[in-house]
């Protein structure tokens, strides 16, 4: 039942998630815009949310069985706003970072080009900050600065633009039919085993997509999984047992070491891509993913800069990191390897850097990472699925354990009885 073959429990839950998946967003609203723009003051941030969308409710597309024991598919991207699970409407407005203006000096370092950009930024009356609705910031808006650029480029911009109607993949994973230890392990992503974003082992696509793992999970395992959202493979380590709807699960969390600086964890050396921004690779807690975002200075972190260096956290005001609210975890049923509850949490930031030739950035004193929003993508197995799981998986496994115990006890009793009879017989012969 754990292999990905049509007709198994694994296949049914693999094609479409067995529970509703929600993505909650908290937007960082800038409370002191005048001081930031006029004095280069530290942004004073206030998170507002959640604004909740249902995602991952469409079945996988282009599913193809391959002759080498793998199966290929695409993940359709879709997000539907859930007003009953949100604090307001998609039209709620915030003061936030201007994505286009902030990215300009990272994309165009040439002085002459920056002078041209400055002209278009001024004529569009854009600045380092802007007012945007939730819907615009997430899914796209026509940017006035980009709309002034007299070159053929898309003036629409958004943190997740484009999203609805697009797909993630192509994924190719092992079904487990030839080797159950490889079940759900990614064989390739977009027909490649490497990402072309990083150096060395950091560039490898490792593990599964996080929805399931090979069966018979052990507590001392390191569970590796790939996330296209952060353009890298990452891992979880065992934290403790959880009981979810009568099912015992193993909780694996992404540890602090996954975001540590190379000076603390040497294996992270290949995630350090800019020695200036990272202060010679000594800073922890942020990941520069500009290589997979067409050069845009996007930095990923845990929410509120959890596990980040103090200097990164203190470049802005108003953040309060804590593990309970901001860590990522996967709760896995160990026999099958299915993830029955999870919370994937991350924060999207942009690098803001000085650019003397661009007036909108002239007050920026030094480079710093500016939070835009953070999200929590989560799900828990539904009641009906949990009942089915208990009947078909947990119950039989527990019954097997009882049978094994009975057999062991019976065997022990028979062995003791045999030994008793043996010694009695020996004793009689000696007499």
The 8 nearest C-alpha neighbors of each residue, nearest first, counted from 0:
[[1, 7, 8, 2, 9, 335, 3, 10],
 [2, 0, 9, 335, 3, 214, 8, 7],
 [3, 1, 175, 174, 0, 4, 9, 182],
 [4, 2, 174, 10, 9, 1, 175, 5],
 [5, 3, 10, 2, 7, 6, 174, 9],
 [4, 6, 10, 7, 3, 11, 9, 8],
 [5, 7, 4, 10, 8, 11, 9, 0],
 [8, 6, 0, 10, 9, 5, 4, 11],
 [9, 7, 11, 0, 10, 12, 1, 6],
 [8, 10, 1, 7, 12, 3, 11, 13],
 [9, 11, 3, 13, 7, 12, 8, 4],
 [10, 12, 8, 13, 9, 14, 7, 15],
 [13, 11, 17, 16, 9, 10, 15, 14],
 [12, 14, 10, 11, 15, 9, 16, 3],
 [15, 13, 58, 59, 11, 12, 10, 16],
 [14, 16, 58, 13, 12, 17, 57, 59],
 [17, 15, 12, 18, 13, 14, 56, 19],
 [16, 18, 12, 15, 380, 384, 19, 381],
 [19, 17, 380, 381, 16, 379, 20, 378],
 [18, 20, 378, 21, 56, 16, 17, 53],
 [21, 19, 378, 54, 377, 53, 55, 18],
 [22, 20, 53, 377, 376, 52, 54, 23],
 [21, 23, 376, 52, 375, 51, 53, 377],
 [24, 22, 51, 375, 374, 49, 50, 376],
 [25, 23, 374, 50, 49, 373, 48, 51],
 [24, 26, 48, 49, 47, 373, 372, 46],
 [27, 25, 372, 47, 46, 28, 24, 371],
 [26, 28, 46, 372, 45, 371, 44, 47],
 [27, 29, 45, 94, 93, 44, 95, 46],
 [30, 28, 44, 94, 43, 31, 95, 32],
 [29, 31, 43, 44, 32, 28, 45, 42],
 [32, 30, 34, 33, 29, 43, 35, 42],
 [33, 31, 35, 34, 29, 30, 36, 128],
 [34, 32, 36, 35, 31, 37, 38, 40],
 [35, 33, 38, 37, 40, 32, 36, 31],
 [36, 34, 40, 39, 32, 33, 38, 37],
 [37, 35, 33, 34, 39, 38, 32, 362],
 [36, 38, 34, 35, 33, 39, 362, 40],
 [39, 37, 34, 40, 35, 36, 362, 33],
 [38, 40, 35, 362, 363, 36, 37, 34],
 [41, 39, 35, 38, 34, 42, 36, 37],
 [40, 42, 315, 314, 43, 35, 39, 316],
 [43, 41, 315, 44, 35, 316, 40, 29],
 [42, 44, 316, 30, 29, 317, 31, 315],
 [45, 43, 29, 317, 28, 27, 316, 30],
 [44, 46, 28, 27, 317, 47, 29, 30],
 [45, 47, 27, 26, 25, 28, 44, 48],
 [48, 46, 25, 26, 27, 45, 49, 28],
 [49, 47, 25, 50, 86, 24, 26, 46],
 [48, 50, 24, 25, 23, 85, 51, 86],
 [51, 49, 85, 24, 48, 23, 86, 25],
 [50, 52, 23, 85, 81, 22, 84, 49],
 [53, 51, 80, 79, 22, 81, 78, 21],
 [52, 54, 21, 79, 78, 20, 22, 80],
 [55, 53, 78, 56, 20, 77, 21, 52],
 [54, 56, 57, 20, 77, 76, 53, 16],
 [57, 55, 54, 58, 15, 16, 19, 20],
 [56, 58, 55, 15, 59, 75, 77, 54],
 [59, 57, 15, 14, 60, 56, 75, 55],
 [58, 60, 74, 14, 73, 72, 15, 75],
 [59, 61, 73, 62, 72, 58, 74, 75],
 [60, 62, 72, 73, 63, 59, 71, 74],
 [63, 61, 72, 60, 71, 59, 64, 70],
 [62, 64, 71, 70, 61, 65, 72, 69],
 [65, 63, 70, 69, 71, 66, 62, 68],
 [64, 66, 69, 70, 67, 68, 63, 71],
 [65, 67, 68, 64, 69, 70, 63, 177],
 [68, 66, 65, 69, 173, 177, 70, 64],
 [69, 67, 66, 174, 173, 65, 177, 176],
 [70, 68, 173, 172, 174, 65, 67, 171],
 [69, 71, 64, 172, 65, 63, 171, 173],
 [72, 70, 171, 63, 62, 170, 172, 64],
 [71, 73, 62, 61, 170, 60, 169, 59],
 [72, 74, 168, 60, 169, 59, 167, 61],
 [73, 75, 167, 59, 166, 168, 60, 76],
 [76, 74, 166, 165, 73, 167, 77, 59],
 [77, 75, 166, 165, 163, 162, 164, 74],
 [76, 78, 163, 54, 75, 164, 55, 79],
 [77, 79, 54, 53, 52, 163, 80, 76],
 [80, 78, 52, 53, 81, 54, 77, 51],
 [79, 81, 52, 51, 82, 53, 78, 50],
 [80, 82, 52, 51, 84, 83, 79, 85],
 [83, 81, 85, 84, 80, 88, 87, 51],
 [84, 82, 81, 85, 86, 51, 87, 80],
 [83, 85, 82, 81, 51, 86, 50, 49],
 [86, 84, 50, 82, 51, 49, 87, 83],
 [87, 85, 48, 49, 50, 84, 88, 82],
 [88, 86, 85, 91, 89, 82, 50, 48],
 [87, 89, 90, 91, 82, 86, 85, 50],
 [88, 90, 133, 134, 91, 132, 87, 50],
 [89, 91, 132, 88, 133, 92, 134, 87],
 [92, 90, 132, 89, 88, 133, 87, 93],
 [93, 91, 132, 131, 90, 130, 133, 94],
 [94, 92, 130, 28, 131, 95, 132, 91],
 [93, 95, 130, 28, 29, 129, 131, 128],
 [96, 94, 129, 128, 28, 29, 93, 130],
 [95, 97, 128, 98, 129, 127, 371, 94],
 [98, 96, 128, 127, 129, 100, 99, 101],
 [97, 99, 101, 100, 96, 102, 349, 156],
 [100, 98, 102, 101, 97, 103, 145, 144],
 [99, 101, 103, 102, 97, 98, 127, 126],
 [102, 100, 98, 99, 351, 103, 97, 127],
 [101, 103, 99, 100, 105, 104, 295, 296],
 [102, 104, 106, 100, 105, 101, 107, 99],
 [105, 103, 107, 106, 108, 102, 354, 113],
 [106, 104, 103, 102, 107, 108, 296, 295],
 [105, 107, 103, 104, 294, 102, 295, 108],
 [108, 106, 104, 105, 109, 103, 112, 113],
 [107, 109, 104, 105, 110, 106, 113, 112],
 [108, 110, 112, 111, 107, 113, 104, 114],
 [111, 109, 113, 112, 108, 114, 356, 107],
 [110, 112, 114, 113, 109, 115, 356, 116],
 [113, 111, 115, 109, 114, 110, 116, 107],
 [112, 114, 116, 110, 115, 111, 117, 356],
 [115, 113, 117, 111, 112, 116, 356, 110],
 [116, 114, 112, 118, 113, 117, 111, 119],
 [117, 115, 113, 119, 118, 114, 120, 112],
 [116, 118, 357, 120, 114, 115, 119, 113],
 [119, 117, 115, 121, 116, 120, 122, 114],
 [118, 120, 122, 116, 121, 117, 147, 144],
 [119, 121, 117, 144, 123, 125, 118, 122],
 [122, 120, 124, 118, 123, 119, 117, 125],
 [121, 123, 119, 124, 120, 118, 125, 147],
 [122, 124, 144, 120, 121, 125, 143, 119],
 [125, 123, 121, 122, 120, 126, 144, 143],
 [124, 126, 120, 123, 121, 144, 127, 143],
 [127, 125, 359, 128, 124, 100, 129, 97],
 [126, 128, 97, 359, 100, 96, 101, 360],
 [129, 127, 96, 97, 126, 95, 94, 130],
 [128, 130, 97, 94, 95, 96, 131, 126],
 [129, 131, 94, 93, 95, 92, 132, 128],
 [132, 130, 92, 93, 136, 135, 129, 133],
 [133, 131, 92, 90, 135, 91, 134, 136],
 [132, 134, 89, 136, 135, 91, 90, 137],
 [133, 135, 89, 132, 137, 136, 138, 90],
 [136, 134, 139, 140, 132, 133, 138, 137],
 [135, 137, 157, 133, 134, 139, 138, 131],
 [138, 136, 158, 157, 134, 159, 135, 139],
 [137, 139, 160, 157, 159, 135, 134, 136],
 [138, 140, 157, 135, 156, 160, 155, 136],
 [141, 139, 135, 155, 156, 142, 157, 136],
 [142, 140, 155, 154, 156, 143, 139, 146],
 [141, 143, 145, 144, 154, 155, 140, 146],
 [144, 142, 146, 123, 145, 141, 147, 125],
 [145, 143, 120, 123, 146, 147, 142, 119],
 [146, 144, 154, 148, 147, 142, 143, 99],
 [145, 147, 143, 154, 144, 148, 142, 141],
 [148, 146, 145, 144, 119, 149, 143, 123],
 [147, 149, 145, 150, 146, 119, 144, 116],
 [150, 148, 147, 151, 146, 152, 145, 119],
 [149, 151, 148, 152, 147, 145, 146, 153],
 [152, 150, 149, 153, 148, 154, 146, 145],
 [153, 151, 150, 154, 145, 148, 149, 146],
 [152, 154, 155, 151, 145, 156, 146, 141],
 [155, 153, 145, 146, 141, 142, 152, 156],
 [156, 154, 141, 140, 153, 139, 142, 157],
 [155, 157, 139, 140, 160, 141, 154, 142],
 [158, 156, 139, 160, 136, 138, 137, 159],
 [157, 159, 137, 160, 136, 138, 156, 139],
 [160, 158, 157, 138, 137, 161, 162, 139],
 [161, 159, 157, 138, 162, 139, 158, 156],
 [160, 162, 159, 163, 138, 165, 139, 157],
 [163, 161, 160, 165, 159, 76, 164, 77],
 [164, 162, 77, 76, 165, 78, 161, 75],
 [163, 165, 76, 162, 77, 166, 75, 161],
 [164, 166, 76, 162, 163, 75, 167, 161],
 [167, 165, 75, 76, 74, 73, 168, 164],
 [168, 166, 74, 73, 75, 169, 76, 165],
 [169, 167, 170, 73, 189, 188, 74, 166],
 [168, 170, 189, 73, 188, 72, 167, 171],
 [171, 169, 188, 168, 72, 71, 187, 73],
 [170, 172, 71, 187, 186, 70, 185, 69],
 [173, 171, 185, 186, 69, 184, 183, 70],
 [172, 174, 69, 183, 182, 184, 175, 68],
 [173, 175, 3, 182, 69, 176, 2, 68],
 [176, 174, 182, 179, 178, 2, 181, 177],
 [175, 177, 174, 178, 179, 2, 68, 3],
 [176, 178, 175, 68, 179, 174, 181, 173],
 [179, 177, 175, 180, 181, 176, 182, 174],
 [178, 180, 175, 182, 181, 176, 177, 213],
 [181, 179, 178, 213, 182, 175, 214, 184],
 [182, 180, 179, 184, 175, 178, 213, 173],
 [181, 183, 175, 213, 174, 179, 173, 184],
 [184, 182, 173, 172, 207, 174, 212, 185],
 [185, 183, 207, 206, 181, 172, 173, 182],
 [186, 184, 172, 207, 187, 171, 206, 183],
 [185, 187, 172, 171, 184, 173, 192, 188],
 [188, 186, 192, 191, 171, 190, 185, 170],
 [189, 187, 170, 190, 191, 169, 192, 168],
 [188, 190, 169, 191, 168, 170, 187, 171],
 [191, 189, 188, 187, 169, 192, 170, 171],
 [192, 190, 187, 188, 193, 189, 194, 186],
 [193, 191, 187, 204, 188, 203, 186, 194],
 [192, 194, 203, 202, 191, 204, 195, 188],
 [193, 195, 202, 196, 203, 192, 204, 191],
 [194, 196, 193, 197, 202, 198, 291, 290],
 [197, 195, 194, 290, 291, 202, 198, 230],
 [198, 196, 202, 201, 195, 269, 270, 199],
 [197, 199, 269, 202, 201, 200, 196, 270],
 [200, 198, 201, 202, 269, 197, 203, 268],
 [199, 201, 202, 203, 198, 269, 197, 266],
 [202, 200, 199, 203, 197, 269, 198, 270],
 [201, 203, 197, 200, 194, 193, 198, 199],
 [202, 204, 193, 200, 201, 205, 192, 194],
 [205, 203, 192, 193, 232, 225, 202, 194],
 [206, 204, 232, 203, 224, 225, 223, 207],
 [205, 207, 224, 223, 184, 185, 225, 208],
 [206, 208, 184, 224, 185, 209, 183, 225],
 [207, 209, 225, 224, 210, 226, 206, 185],
 [208, 210, 207, 224, 211, 212, 225, 338],
 [211, 209, 338, 208, 337, 212, 207, 13],
 [212, 210, 337, 338, 209, 336, 183, 207],
 [211, 213, 336, 183, 337, 214, 207, 182],
 [212, 214, 182, 180, 336, 181, 183, 179],
 [215, 213, 336, 335, 334, 216, 212, 333],
 [216, 214, 334, 333, 335, 217, 336, 213],
 [215, 217, 333, 214, 336, 334, 218, 213],
 [218, 216, 220, 219, 215, 333, 237, 249],
 [217, 219, 220, 237, 216, 249, 236, 221],
 [218, 220, 217, 221, 237, 236, 216, 222],
 [221, 219, 217, 218, 222, 236, 216, 237],
 [220, 222, 236, 235, 223, 234, 219, 237],
 [223, 221, 235, 234, 220, 236, 224, 206],
 [224, 222, 234, 206, 233, 205, 221, 235],
 [223, 225, 206, 207, 208, 209, 232, 233],
 [224, 226, 232, 208, 231, 205, 233, 207],
 [227, 225, 228, 229, 231, 232, 230, 208],
 [226, 228, 230, 229, 225, 231, 167, 232],
 [229, 227, 226, 230, 231, 225, 345, 299],
 [228, 230, 227, 231, 226, 299, 288, 232],
 [231, 229, 227, 228, 226, 291, 288, 232],
 [232, 230, 229, 226, 225, 233, 227, 202],
 [231, 233, 225, 224, 205, 204, 226, 223],
 [232, 234, 224, 223, 225, 231, 257, 235],
 [235, 233, 223, 222, 224, 253, 221, 236],
 [234, 236, 253, 252, 251, 222, 221, 223],
 [237, 235, 251, 221, 252, 238, 253, 222],
 [236, 238, 251, 218, 250, 239, 252, 219],
 [237, 239, 251, 250, 236, 252, 240, 249],
 [240, 238, 250, 237, 249, 241, 251, 218],
 [239, 241, 249, 248, 250, 247, 242, 238],
 [242, 240, 248, 247, 249, 243, 250, 239],
 [243, 241, 247, 246, 245, 248, 244, 240],
 [242, 244, 246, 245, 241, 247, 248, 340],
 [245, 243, 246, 242, 385, 382, 386, 380],
 [244, 246, 243, 242, 247, 389, 385, 386],
 [245, 247, 243, 242, 244, 248, 389, 393],
 [248, 246, 242, 241, 243, 245, 332, 240],
 [249, 247, 332, 241, 331, 330, 240, 242],
 [248, 250, 240, 331, 330, 239, 241, 332],
 [251, 249, 330, 239, 238, 329, 237, 240],
 [250, 252, 237, 236, 235, 329, 238, 328],
 [253, 251, 328, 235, 236, 327, 254, 329],
 [252, 254, 235, 327, 234, 328, 236, 257],
 [255, 253, 256, 257, 252, 235, 236, 258],
 [254, 256, 257, 258, 306, 259, 253, 284],
 [255, 257, 259, 254, 258, 264, 263, 260],
 [256, 258, 255, 254, 259, 253, 233, 234],
 [259, 257, 284, 256, 255, 283, 260, 285],
 [260, 258, 283, 256, 257, 264, 284, 263],
 [259, 261, 283, 262, 281, 263, 282, 264],
 [262, 260, 265, 268, 264, 267, 263, 280],
 [261, 263, 260, 264, 281, 265, 280, 259],
 [262, 264, 261, 260, 265, 259, 256, 281],
 [265, 263, 261, 266, 267, 262, 259, 260],
 [264, 266, 261, 267, 268, 262, 263, 260],
 [265, 267, 268, 264, 261, 269, 201, 200],
 [268, 266, 261, 265, 269, 270, 264, 260],
 [269, 267, 261, 266, 270, 271, 265, 260],
 [268, 270, 198, 271, 267, 201, 197, 199],
 [271, 269, 268, 267, 272, 201, 197, 286],
 [270, 272, 269, 268, 280, 273, 274, 267],
 [271, 273, 270, 274, 287, 269, 197, 277],
 [274, 272, 275, 276, 271, 277, 280, 279],
 [273, 275, 279, 277, 280, 278, 276, 272],
 [274, 276, 278, 277, 273, 279, 280, 272],
 [275, 277, 278, 273, 274, 366, 279, 367],
 [276, 278, 280, 274, 282, 275, 279, 273],
 [279, 277, 275, 280, 276, 274, 281, 282],
 [278, 280, 274, 277, 281, 275, 276, 273],
 [281, 279, 277, 278, 274, 282, 271, 260],
 [280, 282, 260, 279, 278, 262, 277, 283],
 [283, 281, 277, 260, 308, 280, 278, 284],
 [284, 282, 260, 259, 307, 308, 258, 285],
 [307, 283, 285, 258, 306, 300, 259, 308],
 [286, 284, 300, 299, 283, 298, 287, 307],
 [285, 287, 299, 298, 288, 300, 284, 270],
 [286, 288, 298, 289, 297, 299, 285, 272],
 [289, 287, 290, 291, 297, 298, 286, 292],
 [288, 290, 294, 292, 296, 295, 297, 291],
 [291, 289, 288, 294, 196, 292, 293, 287],
 [290, 292, 289, 288, 293, 196, 230, 294],
 [293, 291, 289, 294, 295, 290, 288, 297],
 [294, 292, 295, 291, 290, 289, 106, 296],
 [295, 293, 289, 292, 290, 296, 106, 291],
 [294, 296, 289, 292, 293, 297, 102, 106],
 [297, 295, 289, 350, 349, 102, 294, 105],
 [298, 296, 349, 289, 295, 288, 348, 287],
 [297, 299, 287, 348, 286, 349, 288, 285],
 [300, 298, 286, 347, 285, 346, 348, 287],
 [301, 299, 285, 346, 345, 284, 304, 286],
 [300, 302, 345, 305, 346, 304, 344, 303],
 [303, 301, 346, 304, 345, 325, 373, 305],
 [302, 304, 320, 318, 305, 319, 301, 346],
 [305, 303, 307, 302, 301, 300, 312, 306],
 [304, 306, 320, 301, 307, 303, 302, 321],
 [307, 305, 284, 255, 304, 308, 283, 258],
 [284, 308, 306, 283, 304, 305, 309, 311],
 [309, 307, 283, 310, 311, 282, 284, 312],
 [310, 308, 312, 311, 313, 307, 314, 306],
 [309, 311, 313, 308, 312, 314, 282, 307],
 [312, 310, 309, 314, 313, 308, 307, 368],
 [311, 313, 309, 310, 314, 304, 315, 308],
 [312, 314, 315, 310, 311, 309, 316, 41],
 [315, 313, 311, 312, 41, 310, 367, 316],
 [316, 314, 313, 42, 41, 43, 312, 317],
 [317, 315, 43, 44, 318, 42, 313, 41],
 [316, 318, 44, 43, 45, 319, 315, 46],
 [317, 319, 303, 316, 320, 44, 312, 315],
 [320, 318, 303, 321, 317, 305, 304, 302],
 [321, 319, 303, 305, 304, 318, 325, 322],
 [322, 320, 323, 325, 324, 319, 305, 326],
 [321, 323, 326, 325, 324, 320, 305, 327],
 [322, 324, 321, 325, 326, 320, 327, 328],
 [325, 323, 322, 321, 326, 320, 302, 344],
 [324, 326, 322, 302, 323, 321, 344, 301],
 [327, 325, 322, 324, 323, 344, 328, 301],
 [326, 328, 343, 344, 342, 253, 252, 325],
 [329, 327, 252, 342, 251, 341, 253, 326],
 [328, 330, 341, 251, 250, 331, 340, 252],
 [331, 329, 250, 340, 249, 248, 338, 341],
 [330, 332, 338, 249, 248, 337, 333, 339],
 [331, 333, 248, 336, 337, 334, 335, 249],
 [332, 334, 216, 336, 215, 335, 331, 214],
 [335, 333, 215, 214, 336, 332, 216, 337],
 [334, 336, 214, 337, 1, 333, 332, 215],
 [335, 337, 214, 212, 333, 213, 332, 211],
 [338, 336, 211, 335, 332, 331, 339, 212],
 [337, 339, 331, 211, 210, 330, 340, 329],
 [340, 338, 380, 379, 331, 337, 330, 332],
 [341, 339, 379, 330, 378, 338, 329, 380],
 [340, 342, 329, 377, 328, 378, 330, 343],
 [341, 343, 377, 328, 327, 376, 344, 375],
 [344, 342, 327, 376, 375, 377, 341, 328],
 [345, 343, 375, 327, 374, 342, 325, 376],
 [344, 346, 301, 302, 374, 373, 300, 343],
 [345, 347, 373, 302, 300, 301, 299, 372],
 [348, 346, 299, 372, 371, 373, 370, 298],
 [349, 347, 370, 298, 369, 371, 297, 299],
 [350, 348, 297, 369, 296, 298, 368, 351],
 [349, 351, 368, 296, 367, 369, 352, 297],
 [352, 350, 367, 366, 101, 368, 349, 369],
 [351, 353, 366, 365, 350, 354, 367, 363],
 [354, 352, 363, 365, 360, 364, 355, 366],
 [353, 355, 357, 356, 360, 361, 104, 352],
 [356, 354, 361, 357, 353, 358, 360, 362],
 [355, 357, 354, 114, 113, 358, 117, 110],
 [358, 356, 117, 354, 355, 359, 360, 361],
 [357, 359, 361, 360, 356, 117, 355, 354],
 [358, 360, 126, 357, 127, 361, 362, 125],
 [361, 359, 358, 363, 362, 357, 354, 353],
 [360, 362, 358, 355, 363, 359, 354, 357],
 [361, 363, 39, 360, 364, 38, 37, 36],
 [364, 362, 353, 39, 360, 361, 365, 352],
 [363, 365, 362, 353, 39, 366, 352, 361],
 [366, 364, 363, 353, 352, 367, 351, 362],
 [367, 365, 352, 351, 353, 350, 368, 276],
 [366, 368, 351, 350, 369, 365, 314, 352],
 [367, 369, 350, 349, 351, 348, 370, 311],
 [368, 370, 348, 349, 350, 367, 371, 351],
 [371, 369, 348, 372, 347, 368, 349, 27],
 [370, 372, 348, 27, 347, 26, 369, 96],
 [373, 371, 26, 27, 25, 347, 346, 370],
 [372, 374, 346, 25, 345, 302, 24, 347],
 [375, 373, 24, 23, 344, 345, 25, 346],
 [374, 376, 344, 23, 22, 343, 377, 342],
 [377, 375, 22, 343, 21, 342, 23, 344],
 [376, 378, 342, 341, 21, 20, 375, 343],
 [379, 377, 20, 340, 341, 19, 21, 18],
 [378, 380, 340, 339, 18, 381, 341, 377],
 [379, 381, 18, 339, 385, 340, 384, 17],
 [382, 380, 384, 18, 383, 385, 379, 17],
 [381, 383, 385, 384, 386, 380, 244, 387],
 [384, 382, 386, 385, 381, 387, 380, 388],
 [383, 385, 387, 381, 386, 382, 388, 380],
 [384, 386, 388, 382, 383, 387, 381, 389],
 [387, 385, 389, 383, 388, 384, 382, 390],
 [388, 386, 384, 390, 385, 389, 391, 383],
 [387, 389, 385, 391, 386, 392, 390, 384],
 [388, 390, 393, 386, 394, 387, 392, 391],
 [391, 389, 387, 394, 388, 392, 386, 393],
 [390, 392, 388, 389, 387, 394, 395, 393],
 [391, 393, 388, 389, 395, 394, 390, 396],
 [392, 394, 389, 396, 395, 397, 390, 388],
 [393, 395, 397, 390, 389, 396, 392, 398],
 [396, 394, 398, 397, 392, 393, 399, 391],
 [397, 395, 399, 393, 398, 394, 392, 400],
 [396, 398, 400, 394, 399, 395, 393, 401],
 [399, 397, 395, 401, 400, 396, 394, 402],
 [400, 398, 396, 402, 397, 401, 395, 403],
 [399, 401, 397, 403, 398, 402, 404, 396],
 [402, 400, 398, 404, 403, 399, 405, 397],
 [403, 401, 399, 405, 404, 400, 406, 398],
 [402, 404, 400, 406, 401, 405, 399, 407],
 [403, 405, 407, 401, 402, 406, 408, 400],
 [406, 404, 402, 408, 407, 403, 409, 401],
 [407, 405, 409, 403, 404, 408, 410, 402],
 [406, 408, 404, 410, 405, 409, 411, 403],
 [409, 407, 411, 405, 410, 406, 404, 412],
 [410, 408, 406, 412, 411, 407, 405, 413],
 [409, 411, 407, 413, 408, 412, 406, 414],
 [410, 412, 408, 414, 409, 413, 407, 415],
 [413, 411, 409, 415, 414, 410, 416, 408],
 [414, 412, 416, 410, 415, 411, 417, 409],
 [413, 415, 411, 417, 412, 416, 410, 418],
 [416, 414, 418, 412, 417, 413, 419, 411],
 [417, 415, 413, 419, 414, 418, 412, 420],
 [418, 416, 414, 420, 419, 415, 413, 421],
 [417, 419, 421, 415, 420, 416, 414, 422],
 [418, 420, 416, 422, 417, 421, 415, 423],
 [421, 419, 423, 417, 418, 422, 424, 416],
 [420, 422, 418, 424, 419, 423, 417, 425],
 [421, 423, 425, 419, 424, 420, 426, 418],
 [424, 422, 426, 420, 421, 425, 419, 427],
 [425, 423, 427, 421, 426, 422, 420, 428],
 [426, 424, 422, 428, 423, 427, 421, 429],
 [425, 427, 423, 429, 424, 428, 422, 430],
 [428, 426, 430, 424, 429, 425, 423, 422],
 [429, 427, 425, 430, 426, 424, 423, 422],
 [428, 430, 426, 427, 425, 424, 423, 422],
 [429, 427, 428, 426, 425, 424, 423, 422]]
